[in-house]
Amino acid sequence: MWKWMRERASGAAGGGDAGMTTSEYAMGTIAACAFASVLYKVVTSDMVSSALEAVVGRALDVPF
């Protein structure tokens, strides 16, 4: 029984993958950049710009 417990303890402490590899970081960075470019295109579109401008205008015109 003690042998089994030692094997389990040593395997849990030193085994397994802890974190991302370089290729996973690269894929995550590419995905984040792609998402940022799509979000930028959406936010800078005419329809969204006018909607944001209207929201800000209404917020500034609220009486105190």
N, C-alpha and C positions, 0 to 999 in steps of 0.2 A: 504494500500500500504506500509506503514512504517513497519508493522508487517512482510510482505513478504520480504522486504529488509533486516530486521534484521535476519530473519531465513536464508536467503541466505548467508549473510555475516558470521554468526556464523557457518554455515555448511561448508562453504568453508575454513574457517580458521582452524577448528579443526577436520574435517573429512577426511576420506580416508587413504589409506596406503601410508606412506612416507618411502620408503626404503625396504630392503630385510629382511626377517626373517632368523633365524639361519639355518633352513633347506635349504633355498635358497642359503645361503652362502656355506653350505656344498656341495650342488649339483654343484655350480659354481666352487668350489675348486676341486672337483673330475673331472669335465669336463676339467678344465685347466691342471690338472696333466696328464690326459689321452692324451690330445693334445700335451703336452710337451714330453711325452714318445714316441708318434708316430713321432713327429718332430725330436727327438734325433735319433731314429732308421733310419730315412730317411737320415739325415745329415751324420751319421757315416757309412752309407753303402759304399761299395767299389766304386760303380759307381759315387755317388755324391762326395765322397772324391777325386777321380781322376779328376773329372770335376773342382772342386774348386781349386785343386792343379794346374791344367792347366791354369785356369784363373789368379791365383796369379802369376804363372811363366811368363805368357805373359805380365802381368802388370809390373813386375819387369824388363823385358827385353826391355821395350819401350825406345828408345833413347831420350835423352833430347835435 
